[in-house]
Amino acid sequence: MNTINESEMRKRFDKKVAVLFAVLSMAFIFLMGTDHEFFEWAFSRHQNILSWYIRPIFMIPICYFAFKRNATGISATIFLLLISMFWFPRPDAIDPKVADFLAMEREYLTENWTAAKIMVTSIVPISMGLLIWGLWKRNIKAGIGVLIGIAVGKIMWSVVEGGTSGAKVIIPAVVGLGICLVAIIWWYKSDC
């Protein structure tokens, strides 16, 4: 009986902390959408290419915590993923293609939110939800399929919207995908 109470207490704690990080994530998104100065500061630091390489790597802990059914880990990792865009200092020299791509992304996020743009943008949280759900259910094929879809979708969107500057996303996306696939397959094989 005591074990059931401890298990239930852990689940409740996990849910509460997960909700806390979800609220922090929403607060960050709200701040980015309402505070122009903060938005520009964050984007100026996002020009550091290191933030482009670290962001896909966050898929590893998201996948891991989904596989382990840890809501706090998932929610905290999503929060860290969001704020990682400004962890690195603004670079002294900025690759012109990086600057062009981020200018396009900045414009995309700040101008003309049409129904079509809302639908396209909603693919991001929907695909993340499907990834988490698939791995939570231990459906390795679904998890891998969604993860590949996320990487391919990010590359396609970047190239379609950003043109040649969008191609700067390809290497970080492919490297991140490869690392994530190896990690997921390893967890699955070691857990089964």
Secondary structure, 3 states (H helix, E strand, C coil): CHHHHHHHHHHHHHHHHHHHHHHHHHHHHHHHHHCHHHHHHHHHHCCCHHHHHHHHHCHHHHHHHHHCCCHHHHHHHHHHHHHHHHCCCCCCCCCHHHHHHHHHHHHHHHCCCCHHHHHHHHHHHHHHHHHHHHHHCCCHHHHHHHHHHHHHHHHHHHHHHHHHHHHHHHHHHHHHHHHHHHHHHHHHHHHC
